[in-house]
């Protein structure tokens, strides 16, 4: 492996970070189900709403943001 300078490393890696946003949609990693994020906590737990109804607590590590294009 070559020795890279700091500027070269930055060019070879993606620098954006996906984050959960209140009111946006997210996907549950294990099931692939899309849910609406009602509240996001800094402590690692979010409240999500299912399409069939009901709000539930779920760990942020099990959610991934769904990128929507308007």
Chimera marker file (.cmm) of the C-alpha trace (Angstrom):
<marker_set name="trace">
<marker id="1" x="0.000" y="0.000" z="0.000" r="1" g="1" b="0" radius="0.5"/>
<marker id="2" x="1.307" y="3.419" z="-0.932" r="1" g="1" b="0" radius="0.5"/>
<marker id="3" x="1.858" y="6.210" z="1.533" r="1" g="1" b="0" radius="0.5"/>
<marker id="4" x="-0.712" y="8.912" z="0.794" r="1" g="1" b="0" radius="0.5"/>
<marker id="5" x="-0.656" y="12.498" z="1.920" r="1" g="1" b="0" radius="0.5"/>
<marker id="6" x="-3.643" y="13.868" z="3.821" r="1" g="1" b="0" radius="0.5"/>
<marker id="7" x="-4.986" y="15.757" z="0.784" r="1" g="1" b="0" radius="0.5"/>
<marker id="8" x="-4.870" y="12.619" z="-1.380" r="1" g="1" b="0" radius="0.5"/>
<marker id="9" x="-6.771" y="10.587" z="1.231" r="1" g="1" b="0" radius="0.5"/>
<marker id="10" x="-9.551" y="13.163" z="1.308" r="1" g="1" b="0" radius="0.5"/>
<marker id="11" x="-9.942" y="12.950" z="-2.452" r="1" g="1" b="0" radius="0.5"/>
<marker id="12" x="-10.277" y="9.148" z="-2.434" r="1" g="1" b="0" radius="0.5"/>
<marker id="13" x="-13.000" y="8.912" z="0.250" r="1" g="1" b="0" radius="0.5"/>
<marker id="14" x="-16.575" y="10.164" z="0.350" r="1" g="1" b="0" radius="0.5"/>
<marker id="15" x="-16.928" y="12.915" z="2.936" r="1" g="1" b="0" radius="0.5"/>
<marker id="16" x="-20.687" y="13.183" z="3.361" r="1" g="1" b="0" radius="0.5"/>
<marker id="17" x="-22.533" y="11.591" z="6.272" r="1" g="1" b="0" radius="0.5"/>
<marker id="18" x="-26.084" y="10.292" z="6.163" r="1" g="1" b="0" radius="0.5"/>
<marker id="19" x="-28.216" y="11.358" z="9.099" r="1" g="1" b="0" radius="0.5"/>
<marker id="20" x="-31.742" y="10.789" z="10.306" r="1" g="1" b="0" radius="0.5"/>
<marker id="21" x="-34.020" y="13.811" z="9.998" r="1" g="1" b="0" radius="0.5"/>
<marker id="22" x="-37.253" y="14.333" z="11.899" r="1" g="1" b="0" radius="0.5"/>
<marker id="23" x="-40.232" y="14.051" z="9.554" r="1" g="1" b="0" radius="0.5"/>
<marker id="24" x="-38.247" y="12.230" z="6.856" r="1" g="1" b="0" radius="0.5"/>
<marker id="25" x="-38.436" y="8.577" z="5.852" r="1" g="1" b="0" radius="0.5"/>
<marker id="26" x="-36.031" y="5.864" z="6.939" r="1" g="1" b="0" radius="0.5"/>
<marker id="27" x="-35.623" y="2.186" z="6.159" r="1" g="1" b="0" radius="0.5"/>
<marker id="28" x="-35.276" y="-0.553" z="8.763" r="1" g="1" b="0" radius="0.5"/>
<marker id="29" x="-32.068" y="-2.370" z="7.809" r="1" g="1" b="0" radius="0.5"/>
<marker id="30" x="-33.183" y="-5.908" z="8.706" r="1" g="1" b="0" radius="0.5"/>
<marker id="31" x="-36.633" y="-5.879" z="7.114" r="1" g="1" b="0" radius="0.5"/>
<marker id="32" x="-36.363" y="-3.182" z="4.432" r="1" g="1" b="0" radius="0.5"/>
<marker id="33" x="-39.594" y="-1.601" z="5.628" r="1" g="1" b="0" radius="0.5"/>
<marker id="34" x="-39.883" y="2.161" z="5.106" r="1" g="1" b="0" radius="0.5"/>
<marker id="35" x="-41.094" y="4.150" z="8.136" r="1" g="1" b="0" radius="0.5"/>
<marker id="36" x="-41.580" y="7.833" z="8.983" r="1" g="1" b="0" radius="0.5"/>
<marker id="37" x="-39.232" y="9.275" z="11.612" r="1" g="1" b="0" radius="0.5"/>
<marker id="38" x="-41.331" y="11.129" z="14.189" r="1" g="1" b="0" radius="0.5"/>
<marker id="39" x="-38.590" y="12.090" z="16.684" r="1" g="1" b="0" radius="0.5"/>
<marker id="40" x="-34.812" y="11.640" z="16.737" r="1" g="1" b="0" radius="0.5"/>
<marker id="41" x="-32.873" y="11.473" z="19.988" r="1" g="1" b="0" radius="0.5"/>
<marker id="42" x="-29.186" y="12.245" z="20.532" r="1" g="1" b="0" radius="0.5"/>
<marker id="43" x="-29.098" y="9.179" z="22.789" r="1" g="1" b="0" radius="0.5"/>
<marker id="44" x="-29.434" y="6.752" z="19.873" r="1" g="1" b="0" radius="0.5"/>
<marker id="45" x="-33.172" y="6.025" z="19.926" r="1" g="1" b="0" radius="0.5"/>
<marker id="46" x="-35.815" y="7.293" z="17.501" r="1" g="1" b="0" radius="0.5"/>
<marker id="47" x="-39.598" y="7.182" z="17.458" r="1" g="1" b="0" radius="0.5"/>
<marker id="48" x="-40.890" y="5.868" z="14.138" r="1" g="1" b="0" radius="0.5"/>
<marker id="49" x="-44.387" y="5.585" z="12.695" r="1" g="1" b="0" radius="0.5"/>
<marker id="50" x="-45.395" y="2.606" z="10.563" r="1" g="1" b="0" radius="0.5"/>
<marker id="51" x="-47.757" y="2.965" z="7.602" r="1" g="1" b="0" radius="0.5"/>
<marker id="52" x="-50.185" y="0.568" z="9.277" r="1" g="1" b="0" radius="0.5"/>
<marker id="53" x="-50.338" y="2.842" z="12.320" r="1" g="1" b="0" radius="0.5"/>
<marker id="54" x="-48.655" y="3.061" z="15.666" r="1" g="1" b="0" radius="0.5"/>
<marker id="55" x="-45.481" y="4.698" z="16.903" r="1" g="1" b="0" radius="0.5"/>
<marker id="56" x="-42.587" y="2.676" z="18.298" r="1" g="1" b="0" radius="0.5"/>
<marker id="57" x="-39.101" y="3.250" z="19.711" r="1" g="1" b="0" radius="0.5"/>
<marker id="58" x="-36.242" y="1.843" z="17.636" r="1" g="1" b="0" radius="0.5"/>
<marker id="59" x="-32.467" y="2.115" z="17.888" r="1" g="1" b="0" radius="0.5"/>
<marker id="60" x="-30.816" y="4.434" z="15.370" r="1" g="1" b="0" radius="0.5"/>
<marker id="61" x="-28.327" y="1.729" z="14.430" r="1" g="1" b="0" radius="0.5"/>
<marker id="62" x="-31.175" y="-0.276" z="12.857" r="1" g="1" b="0" radius="0.5"/>
<marker id="63" x="-32.312" y="2.660" z="10.672" r="1" g="1" b="0" radius="0.5"/>
<marker id="64" x="-30.827" y="4.104" z="7.514" r="1" g="1" b="0" radius="0.5"/>
<marker id="65" x="-32.058" y="7.311" z="5.871" r="1" g="1" b="0" radius="0.5"/>
<marker id="66" x="-33.948" y="7.088" z="2.599" r="1" g="1" b="0" radius="0.5"/>
<marker id="67" x="-32.708" y="9.672" z="0.131" r="1" g="1" b="0" radius="0.5"/>
<marker id="68" x="-35.644" y="11.319" z="-1.634" r="1" g="1" b="0" radius="0.5"/>
<marker id="69" x="-35.426" y="13.490" z="-4.720" r="1" g="1" b="0" radius="0.5"/>
<marker id="70" x="-38.072" y="16.184" z="-5.170" r="1" g="1" b="0" radius="0.5"/>
<link id1="1" id2="2" r="1" g="1" b="0" radius="0.2"/>
<link id1="2" id2="3" r="1" g="1" b="0" radius="0.2"/>
<link id1="3" id2="4" r="1" g="1" b="0" radius="0.2"/>
<link id1="4" id2="5" r="1" g="1" b="0" radius="0.2"/>
<link id1="5" id2="6" r="1" g="1" b="0" radius="0.2"/>
<link id1="6" id2="7" r="1" g="1" b="0" radius="0.2"/>
<link id1="7" id2="8" r="1" g="1" b="0" radius="0.2"/>
<link id1="8" id2="9" r="1" g="1" b="0" radius="0.2"/>
<link id1="9" id2="10" r="1" g="1" b="0" radius="0.2"/>
<link id1="10" id2="11" r="1" g="1" b="0" radius="0.2"/>
<link id1="11" id2="12" r="1" g="1" b="0" radius="0.2"/>
<link id1="12" id2="13" r="1" g="1" b="0" radius="0.2"/>
<link id1="13" id2="14" r="1" g="1" b="0" radius="0.2"/>
<link id1="14" id2="15" r="1" g="1" b="0" radius="0.2"/>
<link id1="15" id2="16" r="1" g="1" b="0" radius="0.2"/>
<link id1="16" id2="17" r="1" g="1" b="0" radius="0.2"/>
<link id1="17" id2="18" r="1" g="1" b="0" radius="0.2"/>
<link id1="18" id2="19" r="1" g="1" b="0" radius="0.2"/>
<link id1="19" id2="20" r="1" g="1" b="0" radius="0.2"/>
<link id1="20" id2="21" r="1" g="1" b="0" radius="0.2"/>
<link id1="21" id2="22" r="1" g="1" b="0" radius="0.2"/>
<link id1="22" id2="23" r="1" g="1" b="0" radius="0.2"/>
<link id1="23" id2="24" r="1" g="1" b="0" radius="0.2"/>
<link id1="24" id2="25" r="1" g="1" b="0" radius="0.2"/>
<link id1="25" id2="26" r="1" g="1" b="0" radius="0.2"/>
<link id1="26" id2="27" r="1" g="1" b="0" radius="0.2"/>
<link id1="27" id2="28" r="1" g="1" b="0" radius="0.2"/>
<link id1="28" id2="29" r="1" g="1" b="0" radius="0.2"/>
<link id1="29" id2="30" r="1" g="1" b="0" radius="0.2"/>
<link id1="30" id2="31" r="1" g="1" b="0" radius="0.2"/>
<link id1="31" id2="32" r="1" g="1" b="0" radius="0.2"/>
<link id1="32" id2="33" r="1" g="1" b="0" radius="0.2"/>
<link id1="33" id2="34" r="1" g="1" b="0" radius="0.2"/>
<link id1="34" id2="35" r="1" g="1" b="0" radius="0.2"/>
<link id1="35" id2="36" r="1" g="1" b="0" radius="0.2"/>
<link id1="36" id2="37" r="1" g="1" b="0" radius="0.2"/>
<link id1="37" id2="38" r="1" g="1" b="0" radius="0.2"/>
<link id1="38" id2="39" r="1" g="1" b="0" radius="0.2"/>
<link id1="39" id2="40" r="1" g="1" b="0" radius="0.2"/>
<link id1="40" id2="41" r="1" g="1" b="0" radius="0.2"/>
<link id1="41" id2="42" r="1" g="1" b="0" radius="0.2"/>
<link id1="42" id2="43" r="1" g="1" b="0" radius="0.2"/>
<link id1="43" id2="44" r="1" g="1" b="0" radius="0.2"/>
<link id1="44" id2="45" r="1" g="1" b="0" radius="0.2"/>
<link id1="45" id2="46" r="1" g="1" b="0" radius="0.2"/>
<link id1="46" id2="47" r="1" g="1" b="0" radius="0.2"/>
<link id1="47" id2="48" r="1" g="1" b="0" radius="0.2"/>
<link id1="48" id2="49" r="1" g="1" b="0" radius="0.2"/>
<link id1="49" id2="50" r="1" g="1" b="0" radius="0.2"/>
<link id1="50" id2="51" r="1" g="1" b="0" radius="0.2"/>
<link id1="51" id2="52" r="1" g="1" b="0" radius="0.2"/>
<link id1="52" id2="53" r="1" g="1" b="0" radius="0.2"/>
<link id1="53" id2="54" r="1" g="1" b="0" radius="0.2"/>
<link id1="54" id2="55" r="1" g="1" b="0" radius="0.2"/>
<link id1="55" id2="56" r="1" g="1" b="0" radius="0.2"/>
<link id1="56" id2="57" r="1" g="1" b="0" radius="0.2"/>
<link id1="57" id2="58" r="1" g="1" b="0" radius="0.2"/>
<link id1="58" id2="59" r="1" g="1" b="0" radius="0.2"/>
<link id1="59" id2="60" r="1" g="1" b="0" radius="0.2"/>
<link id1="60" id2="61" r="1" g="1" b="0" radius="0.2"/>
<link id1="61" id2="62" r="1" g="1" b="0" radius="0.2"/>
<link id1="62" id2="63" r="1" g="1" b="0" radius="0.2"/>
<link id1="63" id2="64" r="1" g="1" b="0" radius="0.2"/>
<link id1="64" id2="65" r="1" g="1" b="0" radius="0.2"/>
<link id1="65" id2="66" r="1" g="1" b="0" radius="0.2"/>
<link id1="66" id2="67" r="1" g="1" b="0" radius="0.2"/>
<link id1="67" id2="68" r="1" g="1" b="0" radius="0.2"/>
<link id1="68" id2="69" r="1" g="1" b="0" radius="0.2"/>
<link id1="69" id2="70" r="1" g="1" b="0" radius="0.2"/>
</marker_set>
